[in-house]
């Protein structure tokens, strides 16, 4: 069975995610893949660690998918998020949206990643050469 | 009543552990619990925000906490 809303410490598979939301009714599939950048404000990032309040994070991710379907008339929404240690270049999040037409798919995909960053209880720690920091914790 | 508060992210670092048990008056609200935590751990004041979730949902400040509620500290999220 395909899992549309998923949190895992295993490597994410964008190709499998794309295949999971392919429908004959849908002429537009838009995906967003968030990967680990090698620097933040010029400082070299060695790796990231994601921590999730998994039970609630899955609930909030499902709410985002449900809302995207209502608001943008998309057929299917997949959101996979990685936890644990993630290396530079690896995927941290994969979102795939399938819709009959492309415009709705683009809008819904952007809505999903923007809302995920605001509401889903997942925390990112960046590791630098001279220390580590929880992202966005302080104003 | 005793309330167990579970922490994630930077809240864990501030508590120096995964959870803390607070002794609160009956009918304490989320705002009361947050205030009690800030009093005990002033570093919480430095965070961009500090929400509380009850039973895996965001709740308003006036939500009244019951003894067996799962109360979780949600510092600023940074997924994606």
Backbone of each chain as ProteinMPNN parsed JSONL, in Angstrom:
{"seq_chain_A": "XXXXXXXXXXXXXXXXXXXXXXXXXXXXXXXXXXXXXXXXXXXXXXXXXXXXXXXXXXXXXXXXXXXXXXXXXXXXXXXXXXXXXXXXXXXXXXXXXXXXXXXXXXXXXXXXXXXXXXXXXXXXXXXXXXXXXXXXXXX", "coords_chain_A": {"N_chain_A": [[0.833, -1.206, 0.0], [0.515, 2.214, -0.783], [1.968, 4.953, 0.95], [0.833, 8.015, 1.779], [1.156, 10.109, 3.581], [3.889, 10.53, 5.539], [6.506, 9.815, 7.832], [9.894, 9.298, 8.274], [13.005, 7.726, 9.204], [14.54, 6.725, 7.296], [16.214, 7.014, 4.064], [14.698, 9.276, 1.755], [12.665, 8.72, -1.177], [12.303, 10.232, -3.998], [11.506, 9.487, -6.632], [9.872, 7.222, -6.285], [7.899, 8.455, -4.827], [6.767, 10.201, -6.704], [5.714, 8.334, -8.494], [3.752, 7.265, -6.918], [1.604, 9.01, -6.918], [0.455, 9.14, -9.42], [-2.052, 9.523, -11.76], [-4.57, 8.661, -14.152], [-6.516, 10.616, -14.458], [-5.224, 12.92, -13.881], [-3.525, 15.64, -15.182], [-1.43, 17.111, -14.407], [1.417, 16.997, -12.47], [3.051, 18.122, -9.699], [6.093, 18.489, -8.008], [7.897, 19.019, -4.969], [11.096, 19.04, -3.734], [12.88, 19.157, -0.905], [16.157, 19.763, -0.022], [19.234, 19.208, 1.822], [21.119, 21.991, 2.358], [24.508, 23.177, 1.754], [25.44, 25.312, 3.177], [24.739, 27.977, 5.523], [23.988, 31.281, 5.668], [26.607, 31.737, 4.782], [28.109, 30.097, 6.419], [29.625, 26.928, 6.714], [27.664, 24.063, 6.499], [27.623, 20.985, 8.102], [25.972, 18.79, 8.569], [22.493, 17.912, 9.106], [20.028, 17.584, 11.682], [16.887, 16.203, 12.162], [14.097, 16.386, 14.274], [11.049, 15.001, 15.325], [7.773, 15.466, 16.659], [6.147, 12.953, 16.407], [3.52, 11.777, 16.287], [1.784, 14.012, 16.349], [2.842, 15.499, 14.256], [2.275, 13.927, 12.01], [-0.502, 14.136, 12.029], [-0.813, 16.896, 11.578], [0.367, 17.109, 9.069], [-1.42, 15.607, 7.583], [-3.682, 17.233, 7.823], [-2.847, 19.413, 6.289], [-2.685, 18.248, 3.746], [-5.378, 17.543, 3.385], [-6.587, 20.079, 3.434], [-5.383, 21.251, 1.216], [-6.513, 19.781, -0.808], [-9.176, 20.588, -0.636], [-9.006, 23.378, -1.038], [-7.664, 23.797, -3.477], [-8.589, 22.052, -5.32], [-7.187, 19.641, -5.932], [-6.228, 16.279, -6.71], [-4.661, 14.43, -5.344], [-2.353, 14.293, -2.631], [0.918, 14.004, -1.54], [3.065, 13.786, 1.211], [6.194, 13.445, 2.435], [8.447, 13.217, 5.101], [11.711, 13.426, 6.379], [13.493, 12.177, 9.255], [15.942, 12.346, 11.944], [19.527, 12.079, 11.435], [20.636, 13.857, 8.621], [22.374, 14.059, 5.637], [24.33, 16.545, 3.822], [22.925, 17.463, 0.743], [21.156, 15.367, 0.7], [17.639, 14.395, 0.68], [15.261, 16.17, 2.595], [12.576, 16.618, 2.703], [9.762, 15.612, 0.777], [7.294, 16.578, -1.429], [4.438, 15.874, -3.254], [2.04, 16.715, -5.628], [-0.925, 16.013, -7.284], [-2.997, 16.956, -9.939], [-5.856, 17.714, -12.046], [-5.172, 19.855, -13.696], [-2.323, 22.014, -14.35], [-1.987, 24.499, -12.963], [-3.404, 24.451, -10.532], [-2.006, 22.418, -9.296], [0.605, 23.496, -8.988], [0.025, 25.656, -7.249], [-1.073, 24.357, -5.022], [1.054, 22.773, -4.202], [2.942, 24.659, -3.381], [1.494, 25.82, -1.311], [1.429, 23.637, 0.453], [4.177, 23.176, 1.245], [4.821, 25.665, 2.336], [2.978, 25.833, 4.473], [3.614, 23.573, 5.944], [6.11, 24.309, 6.959], [5.29, 26.154, 8.796], [3.507, 24.97, 10.631], [3.881, 22.215, 11.249], [5.031, 20.049, 13.744], [8.115, 19.708, 13.689], [11.576, 19.744, 14.099], [14.651, 21.33, 13.261], [18.077, 20.872, 13.464], [21.092, 22.476, 12.892], [24.388, 21.542, 12.119], [27.473, 22.956, 12.502], [30.985, 23.689, 11.793], [31.916, 24.828, 14.107], [30.023, 24.392, 16.059], [26.52, 23.887, 17.014], [23.077, 24.498, 16.119], [19.634, 25.097, 16.886], [17.359, 25.601, 14.386], [15.705, 28.665, 13.685], [14.873, 29.042, 16.327], [15.345, 31.243, 17.975], [14.462, 34.771, 18.008]], "CA_chain_A": [[0.0, 0.0, 0.0], [1.319, 3.447, -0.799], [1.755, 5.823, 2.099], [0.876, 9.386, 1.281], [1.668, 10.968, 4.649], [4.884, 9.605, 6.059], [7.72, 10.319, 8.486], [10.802, 8.156, 8.319], [14.434, 8.006, 9.373], [15.207, 6.165, 6.107], [16.375, 7.938, 2.948], [13.478, 9.464, 0.97], [12.785, 8.28, -2.569], [11.425, 11.1, -4.79], [10.938, 8.778, -7.796], [8.761, 6.394, -5.798], [6.836, 9.385, -4.417], [6.111, 10.634, -7.945], [4.944, 7.21, -9.042], [2.625, 6.961, -6.031], [0.452, 9.891, -7.137], [0.192, 9.26, -10.85], [-3.414, 9.105, -12.077], [-5.006, 8.995, -15.514], [-7.343, 11.843, -14.439], [-4.405, 14.087, -13.549], [-2.611, 16.058, -16.239], [-0.322, 17.89, -13.854], [1.99, 16.543, -11.206], [4.112, 19.042, -9.282], [6.776, 17.982, -6.822], [8.908, 19.847, -4.324], [12.052, 18.241, -2.972], [13.74, 20.004, -0.082], [17.395, 19.045, 0.277], [20.094, 19.858, 2.815], [22.074, 22.931, 1.773], [25.841, 23.028, 2.361], [25.824, 26.491, 3.964], [23.718, 28.897, 6.002], [24.606, 32.595, 5.832], [28.045, 31.652, 4.548], [28.794, 29.124, 7.279], [29.529, 25.585, 6.169], [26.834, 23.12, 7.246], [28.157, 19.628, 7.977], [24.819, 17.875, 8.495], [21.305, 18.361, 9.822], [19.272, 16.556, 12.385], [15.477, 16.532, 12.331], [13.387, 15.691, 15.34], [9.608, 15.198, 15.122], [6.727, 14.964, 17.567], [5.648, 12.239, 15.234], [2.061, 11.602, 16.302], [1.145, 15.276, 15.978], [3.348, 15.909, 12.944], [1.491, 13.202, 10.995], [-1.838, 14.75, 12.033], [-0.74, 18.224, 10.942], [0.639, 16.897, 7.644], [-2.696, 15.158, 6.988], [-4.548, 18.424, 7.726], [-2.368, 20.204, 5.146], [-3.099, 17.538, 2.53], [-6.844, 17.666, 3.272], [-6.908, 21.47, 3.105], [-4.943, 21.494, -0.168], [-7.51, 19.172, -1.706], [-10.387, 21.421, -0.61], [-8.766, 24.729, -1.516], [-7.121, 23.903, -4.836], [-9.157, 20.987, -6.165], [-6.211, 18.667, -6.409], [-6.72, 14.915, -6.495], [-3.866, 13.655, -4.391], [-1.223, 15.004, -2.038], [1.864, 13.164, -0.804], [4.074, 14.528, 1.982], [7.111, 12.575, 3.173], [9.476, 13.995, 5.796], [12.792, 12.646, 6.973], [13.943, 12.547, 10.597], [17.275, 11.86, 12.273], [20.646, 12.762, 10.782], [20.51, 13.941, 7.165], [23.617, 14.62, 5.102], [24.243, 17.561, 2.775], [22.518, 16.924, -0.552], [20.057, 14.401, 0.828], [16.308, 14.974, 0.755], [14.647, 16.287, 3.923], [11.124, 16.571, 2.518], [9.261, 15.448, -0.596], [5.862, 16.837, -1.559], [3.974, 15.681, -4.628], [0.629, 17.045, -5.761], [-1.465, 15.652, -8.596], [-4.244, 17.663, -10.228], [-6.221, 17.639, -13.459], [-4.493, 20.921, -14.437], [-1.05, 22.359, -13.701], [-2.015, 25.67, -12.086], [-3.824, 24.013, -9.2], [-0.945, 21.596, -8.726], [1.665, 24.4, -8.528], [-0.439, 26.422, -6.083], [-1.254, 23.458, -3.884], [2.374, 22.323, -3.751], [3.537, 25.765, -2.622], [0.728, 25.902, -0.059], [1.817, 22.525, 1.332], [5.501, 23.364, 1.855], [4.773, 26.869, 3.187], [2.224, 25.546, 5.699], [4.41, 22.602, 6.702], [7.162, 25.033, 7.686], [4.689, 26.956, 9.866], [2.646, 24.284, 11.61], [4.178, 20.814, 11.567], [6.029, 20.013, 14.816], [9.393, 19.081, 13.341], [12.636, 20.708, 14.421], [15.884, 21.1, 12.507], [19.309, 21.356, 14.09], [22.208, 22.558, 11.946], [25.71, 21.311, 12.695], [28.559, 23.685, 11.849], [32.301, 23.257, 12.28], [32.186, 25.355, 15.448], [28.899, 24.243, 16.985], [25.236, 23.452, 16.455], [22.018, 25.445, 16.473], [18.255, 24.773, 16.488], [16.982, 26.624, 13.406], [14.537, 29.541, 13.955], [14.425, 29.019, 17.724], [15.408, 32.581, 18.563], [14.061, 35.817, 17.07]], "C_chain_A": [[0.86, 1.245, 0.0], [0.957, 4.313, 0.393], [1.907, 7.258, 1.651], [1.467, 10.351, 2.307], [2.615, 10.115, 5.478], [6.046, 10.352, 6.706], [8.644, 9.13, 8.668], [12.243, 8.599, 8.571], [15.246, 7.406, 8.218], [15.325, 7.245, 5.031], [15.062, 8.057, 2.155], [13.742, 9.106, -0.489], [11.828, 9.09, -3.458], [10.78, 10.393, -5.99], [9.733, 7.929, -7.39], [7.585, 7.269, -5.378], [6.048, 9.86, -5.637], [5.206, 9.534, -8.489], [3.682, 6.951, -8.222], [1.407, 7.835, -6.29], [0.166, 10.123, -8.625], [-1.193, 8.703, -11.163], [-3.763, 9.459, -13.515], [-5.801, 10.298, -15.565], [-6.493, 13.102, -14.292], [-3.415, 14.409, -14.651], [-1.426, 16.832, -15.721], [0.137, 17.315, -12.532], [3.14, 17.485, -10.879], [4.754, 18.483, -8.025], [7.716, 19.046, -6.276], [9.806, 18.93, -3.517], [12.957, 19.207, -2.219], [14.976, 19.219, 0.316], [18.25, 19.853, 1.255], [21.165, 20.69, 2.099], [23.415, 22.838, 2.484], [26.288, 24.245, 3.165], [24.591, 27.253, 4.419], [24.41, 30.201, 6.334], [26.133, 32.505, 5.751], [28.796, 30.66, 5.429], [28.555, 27.718, 6.766], [28.698, 24.684, 7.092], [27.381, 21.717, 7.02], [27.037, 18.607, 7.803], [23.66, 18.504, 9.247], [20.748, 17.212, 10.617], [17.837, 17.041, 12.547], [14.884, 15.693, 13.444], [11.898, 15.99, 15.157], [8.827, 14.737, 16.342], [5.792, 14.22, 16.618], [4.121, 12.125, 15.167], [1.352, 12.867, 15.818], [1.588, 15.738, 14.595], [2.55, 15.218, 11.829], [0.085, 13.793, 10.878], [-1.83, 16.085, 11.292], [-0.455, 18.094, 9.445], [-0.639, 16.456, 6.92], [-3.651, 16.338, 6.814], [-4.157, 19.271, 6.517], [-2.83, 19.564, 3.842], [-4.603, 17.698, 2.306], [-7.233, 19.08, 2.821], [-6.514, 21.788, 1.66], [-5.962, 20.941, -1.159], [-8.762, 20.033, -1.782], [-10.148, 22.736, -1.344], [-8.383, 24.801, -2.993], [-7.655, 22.833, -5.794], [-8.079, 20.112, -6.796], [-6.685, 17.27, -6.004], [-5.966, 14.196, -5.379], [-2.687, 14.481, -3.901], [-0.368, 14.007, -1.273], [2.852, 14.068, -0.069], [4.907, 13.517, 2.773], [8.175, 13.452, 3.829], [10.462, 13.059, 6.468], [13.043, 13.095, 8.407], [15.337, 11.968, 10.822], [18.343, 12.653, 11.541], [20.493, 12.707, 9.271], [21.744, 14.669, 6.625], [23.345, 15.703, 4.067], [23.894, 16.888, 1.45], [21.376, 15.931, -0.47], [18.722, 15.13, 0.991], [15.823, 15.007, 2.204], [13.131, 16.153, 3.825], [10.806, 16.379, 1.039], [7.755, 15.683, -0.565], [5.49, 16.626, -3.016], [2.469, 15.916, -4.661], [0.189, 16.702, -7.174], [-2.817, 16.322, -8.784], [-4.587, 17.502, -11.702], [-5.45, 18.669, -14.29], [-3.321, 21.483, -13.64], [-1.144, 23.479, -12.682], [-2.373, 25.272, -10.661], [-2.714, 23.22, -8.527], [0.2, 22.459, -8.202], [1.248, 25.12, -7.246], [-0.524, 25.538, -4.848], [0.094, 23.019, -3.324], [3.044, 23.412, -2.918], [2.821, 25.931, -1.279], [1.211, 24.833, 0.932], [3.173, 22.779, 1.994], [5.499, 24.59, 2.767], [4.088, 26.563, 4.52], [2.971, 24.55, 6.573], [5.449, 23.325, 7.558], [6.599, 25.84, 8.857], [4.055, 26.121, 10.976], [3.111, 22.9, 12.046], [5.294, 20.739, 12.62], [7.229, 19.125, 14.495], [10.454, 20.156, 13.541], [13.936, 20.29, 13.753], [17.058, 21.674, 13.285], [20.405, 21.337, 13.037], [23.518, 22.367, 12.69], [26.754, 22.033, 11.853], [29.89, 23.165, 12.382], [32.531, 23.679, 13.73], [30.983, 25.247, 16.392], [27.622, 23.841, 16.28], [24.146, 24.394, 16.935], [20.654, 24.926, 15.999], [17.753, 25.909, 15.606], [15.706, 27.346, 13.839], [14.111, 29.617, 15.413], [14.365, 30.419, 18.325], [15.047, 33.652, 17.545], [15.267, 36.521, 16.446]], "O_chain_A": [[1.849, 1.308, 0.73], [-0.205, 4.396, 0.793], [2.975, 7.671, 1.2], [2.185, 11.287, 1.954], [2.211, 9.104, 6.052], [6.507, 11.376, 6.202], [8.23, 8.08, 9.157], [12.643, 9.702, 8.199], [16.467, 7.553, 8.161], [14.628, 8.259, 5.077], [14.392, 7.053, 1.912], [14.872, 9.176, -0.972], [10.679, 8.693, -3.653], [9.629, 10.675, -6.324], [8.707, 7.923, -8.07], [6.426, 6.89, -5.545], [4.819, 9.916, -5.609], [4.071, 9.789, -8.892], [2.673, 6.482, -8.748], [0.292, 7.459, -5.928], [-0.312, 11.187, -9.017], [-1.477, 7.543, -10.866], [-3.286, 10.468, -14.034], [-5.777, 11.006, -16.572], [-6.964, 14.212, -14.542], [-2.578, 13.584, -15.017], [-0.518, 17.176, -16.478], [-0.647, 17.164, -11.595], [4.08, 17.635, -11.66], [4.067, 18.06, -7.095], [8.256, 19.863, -7.021], [9.327, 18.134, -2.709], [13.704, 19.977, -2.823], [14.876, 18.148, 0.914], [18.005, 21.038, 1.478], [21.99, 20.169, 1.348], [23.48, 22.472, 3.658], [27.364, 24.238, 3.764], [23.536, 27.188, 3.789], [25.308, 30.239, 7.175], [26.849, 33.115, 6.545], [29.982, 30.408, 5.213], [27.431, 27.352, 6.425], [28.977, 24.555, 8.284], [27.58, 21.303, 5.878], [27.141, 17.683, 6.997], [23.828, 19.507, 9.941], [20.949, 16.041, 10.296], [17.6, 18.156, 13.013], [15.118, 14.49, 13.553], [11.532, 17.128, 14.862], [9.175, 13.741, 16.977], [4.81, 14.761, 16.11], [3.516, 12.35, 14.119], [0.443, 12.807, 14.989], [0.793, 16.306, 13.845], [2.194, 15.845, 10.832], [-0.451, 13.935, 9.779], [-2.718, 16.371, 10.488], [-0.972, 18.872, 8.644], [-0.904, 16.876, 5.794], [-4.342, 16.444, 5.801], [-5.02, 19.785, 5.806], [-3.309, 20.252, 2.941], [-5.049, 17.956, 1.188], [-8.086, 19.257, 1.952], [-7.229, 22.51, 0.963], [-6.236, 21.54, -2.198], [-9.346, 20.197, -2.854], [-10.964, 23.163, -2.161], [-8.739, 25.757, -3.682], [-7.215, 22.736, -6.94], [-8.059, 19.877, -8.004], [-7.458, 17.119, -5.057], [-6.548, 13.458, -4.584], [-2.1, 15.263, -4.649], [-0.88, 13.249, -0.449], [3.405, 15.0, -0.652], [4.399, 12.828, 3.657], [8.741, 14.332, 3.18], [10.088, 12.039, 7.047], [12.83, 14.261, 8.739], [15.846, 11.203, 10.003], [18.093, 13.768, 11.082], [20.249, 11.642, 8.704], [22.103, 15.748, 7.096], [22.253, 15.768, 3.503], [24.487, 15.874, 1.08], [20.698, 15.679, -1.466], [18.67, 16.298, 1.377], [15.947, 14.029, 2.941], [12.481, 15.643, 4.738], [11.49, 16.914, 0.167], [7.034, 15.069, 0.222], [6.157, 17.144, -3.912], [1.724, 15.39, -3.835], [0.856, 17.061, -8.145], [-3.676, 16.266, -7.905], [-3.717, 17.191, -12.515], [-5.109, 18.408, -15.444], [-3.318, 21.437, -12.41], [-0.471, 23.439, -11.652], [-1.728, 25.7, -9.704], [-2.508, 23.339, -7.319], [0.719, 22.209, -7.114], [2.012, 25.188, -6.283], [-0.096, 25.929, -3.762], [0.258, 22.907, -2.109], [3.64, 23.13, -1.878], [3.455, 26.153, -0.247], [1.376, 25.115, 2.119], [3.295, 22.609, 3.207], [6.1, 24.568, 3.841], [4.563, 26.984, 5.574], [2.963, 24.664, 7.798], [5.643, 22.997, 8.729], [7.324, 26.175, 9.794], [4.068, 26.526, 12.138], [2.751, 22.459, 13.137], [6.373, 21.296, 12.419], [7.343, 17.985, 14.947], [10.253, 21.321, 13.198], [14.284, 19.111, 13.679], [17.028, 22.828, 13.712], [20.626, 20.325, 12.372], [23.735, 22.949, 13.753], [26.906, 21.768, 10.661], [29.936, 22.329, 13.284], [33.23, 23.004, 14.486], [30.932, 25.936, 17.411], [27.632, 23.498, 15.098], [24.253, 25.007, 17.998], [20.518, 24.399, 14.896], [17.725, 27.061, 16.038], [14.751, 26.72, 14.3], [13.072, 30.207, 15.709], [13.453, 30.742, 19.086], [15.29, 33.477, 16.351], [15.098, 37.43, 15.632]]}, "seq_chain_B": "XXXXXXXXXXXXXXXXXXXXXXXXXXXXXXXXXXXXXXXXXXXXXXXXXXXXXXXXXXXXXXXXXXXXXXXXXXXXXXXX", "coords_chain_B": {"N_chain_B": [[-2.624, 19.397, 41.093], [-0.643, 17.053, 39.217], [1.264, 17.742, 36.372], [2.634, 16.428, 33.503], [5.045, 17.584, 31.349], [6.107, 17.347, 28.098], [9.031, 17.646, 26.101], [10.481, 18.95, 23.053], [13.065, 19.521, 20.571], [14.696, 22.638, 20.956], [13.55, 23.118, 23.389], [13.981, 20.88, 24.883], [16.704, 21.058, 25.373], [16.686, 23.311, 27.001], [15.225, 22.455, 29.234], [16.927, 20.554, 29.952], [16.409, 17.86, 29.565], [13.938, 15.335, 28.627], [11.426, 15.741, 29.659], [9.324, 17.401, 32.129], [7.911, 17.551, 35.37], [5.198, 19.295, 36.591], [3.729, 20.875, 39.407], [0.57, 21.856, 39.575], [-2.236, 24.105, 40.121], [-5.68, 22.963, 40.291], [-7.759, 23.363, 37.37], [-5.941, 24.797, 35.872], [-4.721, 26.778, 33.212], [-3.436, 26.658, 29.798], [-1.94, 28.963, 29.482], [-1.227, 29.44, 32.143], [0.438, 27.258, 32.636], [2.482, 27.753, 30.825], [3.503, 30.106, 31.917], [4.411, 29.161, 34.387], [6.48, 27.535, 33.524], [8.203, 29.383, 32.31], [8.895, 30.856, 34.541], [10.34, 28.964, 35.992], [12.314, 28.242, 34.168], [13.955, 30.57, 32.81], [15.133, 30.852, 30.287], [13.314, 30.171, 28.346], [12.013, 32.49, 27.704], [13.552, 33.718, 25.796], [12.969, 32.563, 23.38], [11.578, 32.569, 20.035], [8.933, 31.881, 19.923], [6.555, 30.063, 21.928], [4.637, 27.494, 21.952], [1.986, 25.387, 23.208], [0.994, 22.032, 22.929], [-1.856, 19.985, 23.286], [-2.736, 16.727, 23.786], [-1.842, 16.137, 21.2], [-2.728, 18.24, 19.584], [-2.789, 21.693, 18.577], [-3.597, 24.136, 21.003], [-5.622, 26.797, 22.43], [-4.593, 29.564, 24.559], [-6.338, 29.724, 26.731], [-7.215, 27.198, 27.224], [-8.158, 24.649, 29.47], [-6.225, 22.555, 31.401], [-6.256, 19.065, 31.922], [-5.632, 16.381, 34.267], [-4.594, 14.01, 33.014], [-3.906, 14.768, 30.477], [-1.922, 14.861, 27.497], [0.696, 16.856, 27.431], [2.624, 18.95, 25.481], [5.522, 20.756, 24.785], [5.983, 23.141, 22.29], [8.429, 24.523, 20.718], [9.615, 27.112, 18.37], [8.87, 25.848, 15.165], [10.698, 24.087, 12.593], [10.674, 22.528, 10.271], [10.949, 20.919, 7.002]], "CA_chain_B": [[-2.48, 18.238, 40.208], [0.665, 16.94, 38.562], [1.206, 17.756, 34.905], [3.886, 16.084, 32.837], [5.215, 18.34, 30.113], [7.114, 16.709, 27.244], [9.735, 18.681, 25.331], [11.202, 18.626, 21.814], [13.931, 20.555, 20.024], [15.464, 23.447, 21.899], [12.907, 23.036, 24.717], [14.663, 19.778, 25.566], [17.985, 21.595, 25.855], [16.424, 24.258, 28.102], [14.84, 21.649, 30.401], [17.996, 19.579, 30.194], [15.765, 16.55, 29.639], [12.789, 15.162, 27.735], [10.167, 16.153, 30.272], [9.358, 17.968, 33.468], [6.619, 17.425, 36.045], [4.824, 20.53, 37.297], [2.611, 20.794, 40.349], [-0.275, 23.003, 39.214], [-3.584, 24.143, 40.71], [-6.759, 22.496, 39.417], [-8.265, 24.4, 36.47], [-4.878, 25.614, 35.3], [-4.82, 26.913, 31.752], [-2.187, 26.577, 29.047], [-1.175, 30.178, 29.808], [-0.653, 29.244, 33.49], [1.54, 26.289, 32.53], [3.592, 28.427, 30.158], [4.086, 31.04, 32.88], [5.146, 28.368, 35.379], [7.716, 27.065, 32.873], [9.084, 30.537, 32.123], [9.411, 31.194, 35.87], [11.34, 27.967, 36.372], [13.381, 28.207, 33.155], [13.86, 31.871, 32.129], [15.618, 30.79, 28.896], [12.169, 30.075, 27.429], [11.637, 33.832, 27.282], [14.35, 34.117, 24.652], [12.53, 31.891, 22.148], [10.712, 33.337, 19.136], [7.56, 31.542, 20.317], [6.476, 28.832, 22.728], [3.263, 27.003, 21.974], [1.784, 24.1, 23.854], [0.021, 21.146, 22.295], [-2.489, 19.073, 24.228], [-3.224, 15.536, 23.085], [-1.399, 16.201, 19.8], [-3.356, 19.338, 18.844], [-2.553, 23.031, 19.105], [-4.742, 24.624, 21.785], [-5.528, 28.205, 22.808], [-4.041, 29.832, 25.89], [-7.328, 29.563, 27.802], [-7.563, 25.772, 27.381], [-7.918, 24.164, 30.835], [-5.538, 21.269, 31.31], [-6.694, 18.001, 32.836], [-4.477, 15.673, 34.802], [-3.985, 13.006, 32.137], [-3.631, 15.302, 29.141], [-0.532, 14.827, 27.016], [1.07, 18.253, 27.206], [3.913, 18.982, 24.796], [6.067, 22.084, 24.467], [6.311, 23.284, 20.87], [9.209, 25.725, 20.385], [9.443, 27.417, 16.937], [9.104, 24.668, 14.327], [11.637, 24.377, 11.494], [10.726, 21.397, 9.347], [11.022, 21.21, 5.571]], "C_chain_B": [[-1.081, 18.253, 39.579], [0.471, 16.946, 37.048], [2.595, 17.445, 34.351], [3.957, 16.881, 31.539], [6.378, 17.728, 29.337], [7.745, 17.773, 26.351], [10.4, 18.108, 24.085], [12.115, 19.785, 21.456], [14.66, 21.308, 21.115], [14.855, 23.411, 23.302], [13.539, 21.93, 25.555], [15.996, 20.254, 26.157], [17.764, 22.499, 27.07], [16.04, 23.501, 29.374], [15.978, 20.739, 30.853], [17.415, 18.171, 30.379], [14.53, 16.513, 28.756], [11.473, 15.629, 28.34], [10.373, 16.711, 31.663], [7.961, 17.779, 34.07], [6.359, 18.696, 36.848], [3.696, 20.237, 38.265], [1.779, 22.055, 40.126], [-1.592, 22.928, 39.958], [-4.571, 23.512, 39.739], [-7.192, 23.669, 38.538], [-7.151, 25.31, 35.935], [-5.001, 25.622, 33.776], [-3.436, 26.718, 31.12], [-1.308, 27.79, 29.364], [-0.508, 30.035, 31.171], [0.563, 28.321, 33.429], [2.748, 26.952, 31.874], [4.301, 29.368, 31.134], [4.937, 30.293, 33.913], [6.486, 27.914, 34.797], [8.714, 28.211, 32.704], [9.7, 30.945, 33.466], [10.538, 30.248, 36.275], [12.561, 27.992, 35.451], [13.329, 29.494, 32.32], [14.323, 31.834, 30.67], [14.468, 30.664, 27.896], [11.754, 31.447, 26.9], [12.379, 34.277, 26.032], [13.897, 33.495, 23.336], [11.6, 32.784, 21.334], [9.238, 33.071, 19.439], [7.622, 30.299, 21.186], [5.016, 28.424, 22.825], [3.196, 25.721, 22.772], [0.76, 23.31, 23.054], [-0.559, 20.252, 23.389], [-3.108, 17.936, 23.424], [-3.019, 15.659, 21.567], [-2.161, 17.204, 18.944], [-2.916, 20.669, 19.445], [-3.791, 23.467, 19.879], [-4.514, 26.103, 22.101], [-5.011, 28.339, 24.237], [-5.044, 29.585, 27.013], [-7.783, 28.108, 27.989], [-7.203, 25.314, 28.797], [-7.374, 22.738, 30.791], [-6.066, 20.298, 32.355], [-5.492, 17.106, 33.158], [-3.815, 14.711, 33.804], [-3.752, 13.481, 30.699], [-2.159, 15.106, 28.784], [-0.15, 16.257, 26.621], [2.483, 18.297, 26.627], [4.306, 20.423, 24.476], [6.473, 22.131, 23.007], [7.092, 24.588, 20.684], [9.067, 25.997, 18.879], [9.797, 26.219, 16.046], [10.001, 25.054, 13.146], [11.802, 23.175, 10.577], [10.883, 21.865, 7.914], [12.445, 21.382, 5.096]], "O_chain_B": [[-0.443, 19.295, 39.433], [-0.385, 16.238, 36.517], [3.583, 18.1, 34.682], [3.029, 16.849, 30.731], [7.489, 17.608, 29.852], [7.064, 18.694, 25.899], [10.824, 16.953, 24.058], [11.963, 20.893, 21.971], [15.173, 20.72, 22.067], [15.552, 23.645, 24.289], [13.62, 22.031, 26.779], [16.361, 19.901, 27.278], [18.53, 22.47, 28.033], [16.477, 23.861, 30.467], [15.989, 20.23, 31.973], [17.865, 17.401, 31.228], [14.122, 17.533, 28.201], [10.511, 15.884, 27.615], [11.419, 16.534, 32.288], [6.957, 17.841, 33.36], [7.177, 19.115, 37.666], [2.807, 19.438, 37.97], [2.208, 23.165, 40.438], [-2.026, 21.855, 40.377], [-4.352, 23.512, 38.527], [-7.015, 24.828, 38.911], [-7.403, 26.464, 35.586], [-5.336, 24.617, 33.15], [-2.42, 26.628, 31.81], [-0.09, 27.667, 29.497], [0.637, 30.452, 31.351], [1.579, 28.565, 34.08], [3.886, 26.749, 32.296], [5.53, 29.425, 31.178], [6.032, 30.729, 34.267], [7.502, 27.91, 35.492], [9.913, 28.039, 32.924], [10.868, 31.33, 33.532], [11.554, 30.67, 36.828], [13.691, 27.789, 35.894], [12.728, 29.51, 31.246], [13.939, 32.705, 29.889], [14.627, 31.012, 26.726], [11.215, 31.563, 25.799], [11.885, 35.124, 25.287], [14.4, 33.87, 22.277], [10.921, 33.651, 21.884], [8.393, 33.942, 19.233], [8.616, 29.572, 21.182], [4.261, 28.929, 23.657], [4.206, 25.051, 22.99], [-0.223, 23.866, 22.563], [0.151, 19.819, 24.297], [-3.898, 18.158, 22.506], [-3.899, 15.331, 20.772], [-2.24, 17.051, 17.725], [-2.697, 20.777, 20.652], [-4.914, 23.196, 19.454], [-3.39, 26.601, 22.051], [-4.991, 27.381, 25.01], [-4.645, 29.27, 28.134], [-8.643, 27.83, 28.824], [-6.093, 25.553, 29.271], [-7.988, 21.839, 30.216], [-6.292, 20.659, 33.51], [-4.495, 17.076, 32.437], [-2.588, 14.618, 33.766], [-3.437, 12.682, 29.817], [-1.277, 15.176, 29.639], [-0.615, 16.786, 25.612], [3.42, 17.75, 27.209], [3.503, 21.2, 23.958], [7.216, 21.27, 22.534], [6.488, 25.647, 20.512], [8.457, 25.193, 18.174], [10.883, 25.65, 16.159], [10.049, 26.22, 12.754], [12.91, 22.842, 10.159], [10.943, 23.065, 7.646], [12.676, 21.632, 3.913]]}, "name": "protein", "num_of_chains": 2, "seq": "XXXXXXXXXXXXXXXXXXXXXXXXXXXXXXXXXXXXXXXXXXXXXXXXXXXXXXXXXXXXXXXXXXXXXXXXXXXXXXXXXXXXXXXXXXXXXXXXXXXXXXXXXXXXXXXXXXXXXXXXXXXXXXXXXXXXXXXXXXXXXXXXXXXXXXXXXXXXXXXXXXXXXXXXXXXXXXXXXXXXXXXXXXXXXXXXXXXXXXXXXXXXXXXXXXXXXXXXXXX"}
